[in-house]
Amino acid sequence: MNDPTQYAVGWGTLTLINAGLAQSKGRSGLAWWLISIFLGPIATFLIVVLKPVEKKDI
């Protein structure tokens, strides 16, 4: 039941979801993907709680 492969696939899927969430809020998807590798669900919480990045007009 505790197959490490399933755990790794779930964690990897979460990192991709976090990258997409971060990009939708104007943040770097790559940076948040890397952060998510180490923090996982904590990174998800941070992405959801942090306010979207405001785009500045030039």
Beta strands, then each sheet from edge to edge (+ up, - down):
end
